[in-house]
Amino acid sequence: MQNGFENRQEAGRFLATKLKHYAYRSDGLVLGLPRGGIPVAFEVAQALDLPLDVFVVRKLGVPQHEELAMGAIAMDGPRVVNREVVQHAGISEKVLDRVTDRERRELERRLATYRDDRPMPAIMGRAVILVDDGLATGATMRAAIQALQRRNPAQTVVAVPVAPADTCAELERQADEVICAQTPTHFGGVGRWYRHFPQTTDDEVRHLLAKAWQQHASR
């Protein structure tokens, strides 16, 4: 499958075939990056019979060019800044701080929306698979890795359906394992590799998380 995916569900099922060595592990945990990473992570968790949860991360987009990441923040983690992008775009520290403050408010809103008062699952000593629907610069995933590793997992795994090869290579210096199912030469953006790529809604995220939580609670 070198021509992309029909949708996030198909991408998640395909990605799971690359992660079979984590199936049924008692210490395994799948964390999806919202919003688009949750439908992918749901399929991965279902296929591997692992619990699913959410790890909230926000990209810091360049003003007027929001798709271009100049950094990212993750829940209770440090800010990750792409200084090359910041310098090239002429972004001042004041603007960077203003964007960070705005995105931190959105991060907190999403955290409350998705989790309510539900505590985060235990991370220490577990094999944790971070899943998104794709990577471009990798800024959001780097922020997620740094925040996750503050919680002392035994293993940090990054898994995505599609990403540039150089982004995956960069992440290999931070994570214990990086699974990029497809690494097209001419990338052109994550959405290009999906035939159907609608925006995932908060309601969809809540529904999939609730479904996964209910399934594991009944076991």
Sequence and secondary structure as in RCSB ss.txt:
>XXXX:A:sequence
MQNGFENRQEAGRFLATKLKHYAYRSDGLVLGLPRGGIPVAFEVAQALDLPLDVFVVRKLGVPQHEELAMGAIAM
DGPRVVNREVVQHAGISEKVLDRVTDRERRELERRLATYRDDRPMPAIMGRAVILVDDGLATGATMRAAIQALQR
RNPAQTVVAVPVAPADTCAELERQADEVICAQTPTHFGGVGRWYRHFPQTTDDEVRHLLAKAWQQHASR
>XXXX:A:secstr
  S BSSHHHHHHHHHHT GGGTT TTEEEEE TTTHHHHHHHHHHHHT  EEE  EEEEEETTEEEEEEEEEET
TS  EE HHHHHHHT  HHHHHHHHHHHHHHHHHHHHHHHTT      TT EEEEE S  SS HHHHHHHHHHHT
T  SEEEEEEEE  HHHHHHHTTTSSEEEEEE  SS   GGGGBSS     HHHHHHHHHHHHHHHHT 
